Amino acid sequence: MNAKLDESSPPLLRVLERTPGWWRLRSLLLPHLAALHRKRLARVTFVAVTGSAGKTTTKILATAVLATAGKIRPWAGTMNNFDHIMSVVTATKPDDDYCVIEFSAGSPGSLDRSLAIVKPCIGVVTSIGTDHLKAYHSIEAIADEKSKVISTLPPDGVAVLNADDPLVISMAERFSGRVITYGLSESAMLRAEQVRSIWPDRLCFSVSFGGRTIEIRTRLCGVHWVSAILAAIAVGLAAGIPFEQATSAVQSAEPYPSRMFPVAGRNGVNFVIDDWKSSLWTMESVFDFLKVARAKRRIAIIGTLSDYGGNAGTNYARVAAAALEASDVVMFVGPMATHALRAKRAENAGRLHVFPTIRGANDFLVQFLAKDDLVVIKGSVNADHLGRIAHDWVEPISCWSMTCRKNMPCSSCSELRARQGDEHTPDGLSAAKIIEPVRPTFSDFPGRVGALQIFVGIGNPGHRYLNTPHNVGFDVADTVAQRLGIEWQSFNDFLYAYAIVRENTVLLVKPQNYVNNVGKTLRGLKSVLCFAPMECTLLQDDVHLPFGKIRSRARGSDGGHKGVRSVLGEFQTDEFKRIKIGVSPQRAKMPIADYLVTPFSVDDAARMKTAVGLAADRVMTMIEAARAAATATVALHRATSEPERPVSL
């Protein structure tokens, strides 16, 4: 949020705001104007809140506490970068008593300028996690940066520190002034006990300070919010507010949007939206909430994970396994969803689902959810906007974009319900789901003869896409068809060619939908020819592989290929074999999306022809291996069968 300027703001700033083109100079002049205006705010007590999690909720709660003792302007939103902090300073009035600002430490040194201008009197550090780990390379470096909020306090300032986090509590050693510690630890000055939050009940606990104990009943969901509540009470104590007064203020505060925010949907379905960010280290708190919740079914919907190290597939599989332990049903949504399929087993096959798009997930939920179900949505707002699922259950929405990068809650977006009328039918079903086309059977395909092998070339139909990187899967299928001496035939939305090779069936398929819809085409094929995913091999391009390199995989995630993503999403499994042809661009001069549908140069086309031939060789090897396996099975059966016995007369 941008702080609004008013008559208390610096006169020069008010003049500049009315000047055309002011925004071009804003980032350059604003820090200087904020520094000048800060000198007018000598009576204002500035509170700086930082940490890897809980900053916004702590800010909102601390503001509620301080408002009981003086004049303070509540700053909504979650923006906490340098420019926003400067805007808040310039919009603060000289007669305000308090100002609470959250500080982000996205990179080393990012706090230096803002702290030098704000000069807080009270500093709060909530926690140290792995957010921004790539920028800092170690969690200790993250702690060092955030500790500046404490080390820069004046001697008469107050440090408010989380006693449950070793990296936070150690910051007390860097400050000679007054320190207030809070947490569950026995060493905490402000201590919480008997913490409980069992849905549909909200968070409640007893808090002790200075020999007094008070029972607190809040409106928040989840035991992990106890830390933010204690931090806010501690800020009040630091400002001289009585203990009872501070605890009373936090009890009436409502959950903040996108932070475990409860929403009552239609048909008695309840949602809890926690889609601001989904750092790997924060997932445990959501699962703890789900484990003890009282509901008919507990459903977890998870979007894009952030701030993790190591292999994406491994991390998504681990999160999926943990979610399955805490929930009855788990859904992963978005471009990374298929990584979660690594956690799928026979015993949980009906409980784990993946969806490449939010609209696809919502269509599934329309048929699936029932009264008294609890759905917890965990995602990253600028990557997923998963909260739209819950909003659609309150009132139908019109925005299902998968490319929105707005850094704001969907509930605040004007486009959420901007276009209505043709998006939903009255019962909430998408029109595409109501009518399923009746598919005929193959006109001449003989069906299974021996083992069945299906090879699916992935590409875009039409002459304009010939000889392009995205169509090398088609090229491999064409080459195999030539070697087998078979011709292509048309059926519904795909071309097919088949051959009986040594008493086994080989079926080649080229979907005639665009790449992103390959999964729907294969689903249609499965409706007329029942096959298992492991009988199917996808022939695909791979922009991450060196140009012309061939790689085979037995299973796995989509690797960023939207056509493969659609297949895994439709079949809810990653057990599709792949033959990948590397098409990594030789000269990075255009966006990848454009490169994939641009014809090869003459030289690249010649190199790719060789690669296509090598990929076709692998297909032929797989066909021969299937024949050999079938022959070996027959031989083993004959060898282990009892010999015929002569009949005695």
N, C-alpha and C positions, 0 to 999 in steps of 0.2 A: 504494500500500500504506500502511496506517496502522501506524505504529511501535507495538509492544506496550510497555506500561508494566510495569516490574518493580520489585523492591525498591530499586533504585538511583535510581529516579525521585524527584522531590520528594515529600515526605510528603503535602502538601496535595493534589497532583495524584492520588496514589493514593486518597486519601479521596474526592475528587470523582468519580473514575472509578466508584466503587461507589454513587454517589448517583443515585437515579432522576431522569431528565430532565437529566442532566449534559450531554448532547450539545447541548442548547439554548444553554448558556452557553459551550460549548467554544471556539468561534471567538473569543469575547471575552476569555476568561481565559487561553487557551493561550499567547499571545505573552508575557504578563507572567510566567507560570510558567516558560516557556522561558528568558527573560532572567535570572530568578533562578537557575535551575538551571545556566545557562552559567557562572556565577561559581564553581561547584563543579568545573568541568572545565578548570582551569588547565593541567593536564599533557597534555591532549588536543590533538593537532595536527589542526586542521580544514582540510580541503581542499575548496575550492569549484570546481566544474566548470560552465562555461557555454559557450554556443555555439549555433549554429543547427542543427547536426547532430553526431551522434557522442557526445552527453553520456552517455547510459546505458552504452554500450559502454566509453567511457573510464572511467566510474565503476567498472564491474565489473572491468576490467583493473587499474586503479590499486589497487583493494581487494586483488586477488590479489597484487600486488607488495608492498604495505605489510604484508600478512599474514605475509610471510616474515621480518619484522623486529620485529613487535610484535603487540599485541592490537588487533583491529579487528572491528567487527561488520559483516558484509556486508548491505547494504540492497538487497533485490530490488525489482523493479518500476521504473516509469518516472515515478512521480509526482514533480513538482518544483516545485509551487506553494508559496505561503507557509505554508499550513496543514500541508502534509506536512513541510516543512523544520523547522517548530517541533516537530512530533511526533518527528522524528529527534533533535533536540537534547535533548528531555526524556527520551528513551529511551537516550541515551548514558551509559555508566557513568563515574564519576570515575577508575576505574583503566584505562580504555581508553587506548591509545596514539594511535590515529588514528580519524578519522571522515571519510568522503568523501561529499559531498552535491552533487547536481546542482541547478542553479538555472535556472529558466525566467524569461525576460524578456518576458512576453506583452504588456506595455503600458509606456509611459514611466513611470519611477519605481517600477516593480514590484520592483526589487532593493533599494531603499533600506532598508526595514524589516528584511528577512531578513538582509542583510549586517551591519547594525548590531547584531543580536543574535548571529549566528554568529561574527563576527570571525575569518574564516579566516586562516591563516598561509601557505597555498599557494593560489594562484589559477591556474586553467587556463581558457584561451579556445581552443576548438577551431576555430571557423570563423564567418564572418558570411555569412548567406544572406538570402533574401527572406521567410522565415517572419515572420508578423505585420507585413508591410509596410503593410497598411491602417491599423494602429494607429499606426505611426511615420511613414508618408509618405515615408521615404527610408531607404536602406540605411545611410547615414552615421549617422542617428539611432539605428538598431538597434545599430550599433557603439558609439556613445557610451554607451548604456545598459549593454551588456555589459562595457564597459571599467571599470565601477565595481568589478567583481570584482578588478581589478588596482590601481586607484587607492586603494582602501580597505585594502590590505594594510599591515601594520606595516613599519617600516624594515628589520627583520630577516627579513621574509617573502621568499617566492620566487615570481616570476611565470613561468608556463610558457606559452609563446606559439607558435602555429603560424607558422613563417617563410614558408610558402607562400601565406598570405593577407595581402595588403597592409594591409587594415584591422585585422587582428589584430596584426601585427608592429609597426605604428605605435604600439600601446599601450605599448610599452617606453619611449617618450619621457615617459610620464606617471608613471613609477615609478623611484625612485632606488635601489631595492634590487637584489638579485640577480635576474637574468633567465636562464632557460634556454630556448633556441629549438630547435624541432624541425621536421623536414620533409624534402622532397626538394631544397630549395634549397641551393646551395653555401655560402650564408652560415649555414646552420643548424648549431648546436652539436652537436645529435644528429641525424645524417643517415642517411637510408635510400637504398640504391642497389640496382640489379638486382631491382627489384620485379616479381613475377610471380604470377599466380593464374589458372590455366587449368584449368577444370573437366574432370575430377573432382579434380584436384590443388587443394590449398588454398594460401592466401597464404604466400609465403616471400620473404625479402629479406635483404640484409646491412645491418647498422646499425653506424655508426662514432661513437665519442665519445672525446675525449681521446687520439687517436692509436691507439686499439684498434678492431678490427672483429670483429663476431660474426655468424655466419650464423643466421638465425631461421627456423624452420618452424612455422607456426601452424595452428590448426584453423579459421580463419575463411575466408569465401568473398568474394572481391572485393578488388581492389587499393586501393580507397578506404579500407579499414580500416587501412591502414598509418599513417594519421594518428592514429587512436585508440590504436594500439599504442605509437607513439612518445610520445604524450602521457603514457601510463601509465608508461612507462619513465622519462620525465623527472620525473614526480612522485616516483618512487622515488629518483632522483638528488637531487632537492630535499630529500628526507627523510634523505639520507646513506646510502642503500642502495648497495652496490657495483654497478657496471655489469653484471657477469656474473650476479649474483644477480637483478637486475631483469629482465634479458632471459630468463632461464630461467623465471621465473614466468609470463610472458605466453604462452609457447609451449604450455602445457597447457590454457589457457582455451578452453572450448567456445563456439560461437556463441550469442548470446542470442536467445531466442524473438522472432520477428517482425522480426529484423534479419539478412537473408540467412541464414536458418536452414534447413539442408538436412533433407529428409524423404524417406525411401525408401518409395515407394508400392507397391502390389501390381502384379504383372505386369511388374516391372522398370522402372517409370516413376519418375523422380527429380524431386523438387520442391525449390525454394528459395523460402522464404517471406520476403518483405520488405514486410509489410503494415502497419507501424506508422503511417507517414505517407508521402504521395507528393507532396511539394513539387515544383513544376515544376523547380526548379534541381537537384534530386537525381536526376532521371531519367537523366541522362547516365551516372552511375556504374553503374546497372543495365544499360544498353545496352552499355557497355564490357565488362562481365562476359559478356554474351551473345555478343558478337561473336567472342570467342576461345574460347568453350566447346567442348569436344569432346563431341558427342552426335549421335545419329541425326537428331533434329530439335530445334531450339531454339524454344521456344514462350513467348511473353510474354503474361501475363494482367494487364491494367491496370484499375484501378478509378477512383475519384474523385480527380482532381488537386486540389491545394491550393496556396495562396500564389502565385497568378499574377495579373498585371495584364492588362487588355485584354479582348478578346472571347473567350468560352469556346470557340466553334467554331473560331476560328483556332488557339488553343493546343492543343486536342485534335487537330486535324488535323496540326499540326507534330509533336506527340508520336507520333502514329500513323505519320507518315512516317519519323521516326527509328527507331521500333521495327521497322518493316518492313525497314530497312537492316540492323538488328542480328539479326533473327530470321527463322526460316522461316515461322512463323505467329504472328499477333497477334490477341488477343481483348480487347475492351473490355467491361466488365461494370458494370452499375449504372444509376442514373437519368440519368447524363450520357453514357452510352456512345454514343448515336446521333450525338453531335457528331463522333466519329471517322470517320463515313462520308464526311465531306468529303474524306478522303484516299484514298478508294476509286477505283481506276482499272481499266481492262480488264486490265492486266497484273498487278495484284495482287488481283483480285476473289476468288480462291480462297484468299488468304492473310490477309485481314482480315475479322474477324467481330465482331458486336456482340450483346450479350445484356442485356436489361433486368434480368434476375434472375440470382442466383448459381446457383439450381437449374437454370435453363435452360442456363447455361454448363456445368455439371457433366454434365447429360444428354448434351450434345454431346460432351464429352470422353470419356465412357464408350465411345462408338462410335469415337472418333477416336484416342486415345492408344495407343501401342505401346511395346514394350520398348525401353529405352535412350533414350527421349525425355527431354529436360530441360525442365521447366516452371518458369519464374520468375514468381512472383506479386508484383505491386507494387500496393499500395493504401493506404488510410487506415483504420486499425482502427475508429475510431468512426463511419465513414461506410459501410464496405463489409464488413469482416470476411471478406475474400477467402480468408484462410487455411483456411477451412472446406473449400474444394475439396481441398486437400492432405490434410487430416485425414480426409476421407471416403474417400480412397484408401488410408488405413492401416486404418481400421475405419469402417464406415458410421455416419454421424451422423444426427441427427433434427432439428436446428435449421437451417432455411433462411430465417429471417426477414430481410426487407429493411428493417426499421424498428428494429433493435437499435442502441442508442446507448451500449452499455457500453464504457467506455474501458479495455479489458483484452484480452489475447490470448485467442483462442477456446480454446486449449489449457488455459487455467485456468478456463474457465467450466463450471459444473455442468450447464448445460442443453444442452451440445453433443451429448451422447448420452443425454439424459434419457428420451426416448420412442422405443422401437424396436419393430419387429415388423411394421408395415404400411408403413414408408417405402420399403423397398427389397426387391427380389427377390434371391435368392441371388447372381445374377450382377451385381448392382449396378445393374440397369436399373430406372428408375421404372416403376411399373405403367402409367402413362399412355402410356408410349412403346412398350409391347409390342404393343398392339392398335390398329391404325389403322382407323377405320370405313370401310366401303366406301360411297362416295357415288354415288348414281344421277345420271343426266343430267337436264337441264331437260326438263320435260314438253312445253313448247311454244315455248321460246326458239329463235329461228331461227338463232342463231349470228351470226357476223360478216357484216355486209352493209356493204361499203365500210369507212370508218374506224370504229374502235370507241372510244367514250368511256364511261368508267365513273365515276359520281359516287357517292361513299360518304358517306352521312350518319352521323355518329357520335353515339350517344346511348344511353340505357338503356331497355330495353323495359319495358312495364307502365304502367298508368294513373297510378301514384303519382309517376312522373317527368315527366308531361306539364307543359308550361309552366315548365320549370326551365332554368337556365343551361346545364347539361350536355347538354341535348337540342335546342339550337338547330340542330345539324346535321341532325337528323331533320326539323325544321320547314322548313328550306331544301329538303330533298329532297321533302317533301310539296307545297310550293309549286310546285316545278318540275314534278312529276307532274300537278298541276292544270292548269298552263299548257299542257302537252303533251297533256292529255286522256287520260291513261293511268291504269290502276288497279294497285294493289299485289296481288302474288300471293306465296304462301308456298312456300319451298323450303328443306329442312333447317333451318339455324339463321339464316336471313335472309329478309327480304322483298325482292322485286324488282319493278321495273316497267320496261318497255322500249318504245322507239318507233324506227321507221325514219324519220329526218329527212333529207330530200333525199338519199336513197341512202346514208346513214351510220347506224350503229347507236348509240343512246344507251341506256345501262343505268343505272338508279338502284338503289341497294342500301341497305337499312337492316338492319345486323346485329342479331340478336335475342339476342346475348350482352351482358353488361355491358361498359361502356366499356373496361375493362382488357383484355378478350379480343377486341377488334376484329381484331387481327392474325391470330388463329387462324381467325376466320370468313372473312377474306379469303383466307387460305391454302387453306381448303376450297373457296372459289369458284374459285381458280386451278386446282385439281385437275380441275375439270370444264369450265372455260372458260379456256384458256391466254391470259393477257394479260401485257403488260409493265407495270412500275410507272409508266412515263411515260404510259400510257394511262388512268391512274386519278387522280382528283382527290378529296381528302378534304375534306368539309364539316364544320368543327369550331368549337367555342367556343374562345375564348382569354381567360383570366382576366387576362392582362397587357395586353390592348388596352383602350382606353377604351370604355365602354359604347356599343354601337351602331355602332362604327367597323368598316369592312370592309377587309380586307387580303388580297392574293393573294401567294402565293409559288410559285416554280417548283420548289424543292427546299429541303432544309435539315434541321436537327435537330428533335427533337420539341417543343422549347420548353417542356418541363415537362408536356405533355399526355400522360397515361398511355395513352390510347387510340392516339394517334399513335405513341408509343414502342413499343407492342406491334406495330404495323404495320411500322415500320422494322426492328425486331428480327426479326420472322418472315421478312421479305423480304431482309434484310441490304443494304439500300440506302436512301438518302434521296431517291431520284428520284420522289417522289410530289408532285404538285402539291397546293396547299392553297388553300382559301378560308376565311379565318378571320373569325369574328364576335366582336367585343369584348363581353365580359360582365363587365368589371371592376366589382366591387361599388360601389354608390353610397354605401353606409353600412357601414363595416367594423365590424360588431357581432357577427360569428360567425366561427368557423374556416372557411377556404376550402372544405374538404371538405364541410362542412355547407351552406354557401351554394350550392354547385354543384347540389345536389339539393333545394333549397328553391324552391317556386313563386315566380314573380315577383309583385310587387305589381301592382295594377291599372294604375298609371301606367307602371311599368317594362315591363309586358307590352305596352302600347300602343306604347312606344318600340321595343321589340324587334321587334314586328310589322313596323315600317317597315324596320328593319335586315335582317330576314329577306327582305323583298321586294327590297332592294338586292342582297343576296347571290344571290338567285335571278336577278336581272338579269344578274349576272356569269356565272352558269352558262349562261344563254341566249345570251350574247355568245360564250362559248367554243364552244357548239354551232354557232352561225352561222359562227364563224371556221373551224371544221373543215370545214364545208360549202364555204366560200369557197376554202379551201386545196385541197380535192379538185377543185373546179371549175377552179382555176388550173392544177393539175397536168395535168388532161385537156387543157386548152387548149394548154399548153406542149407536150405530147406530139404533138398534132395539128399544131402550127405547125412542129415540128422533123422531122416525118415526111416522107419523100419523097412527092410527089404521084403519084397513079396515072398510068401512061403508057398512051396508046391503043395497042391492039393492031393492028399492020399486017397486012393480009391480002396 
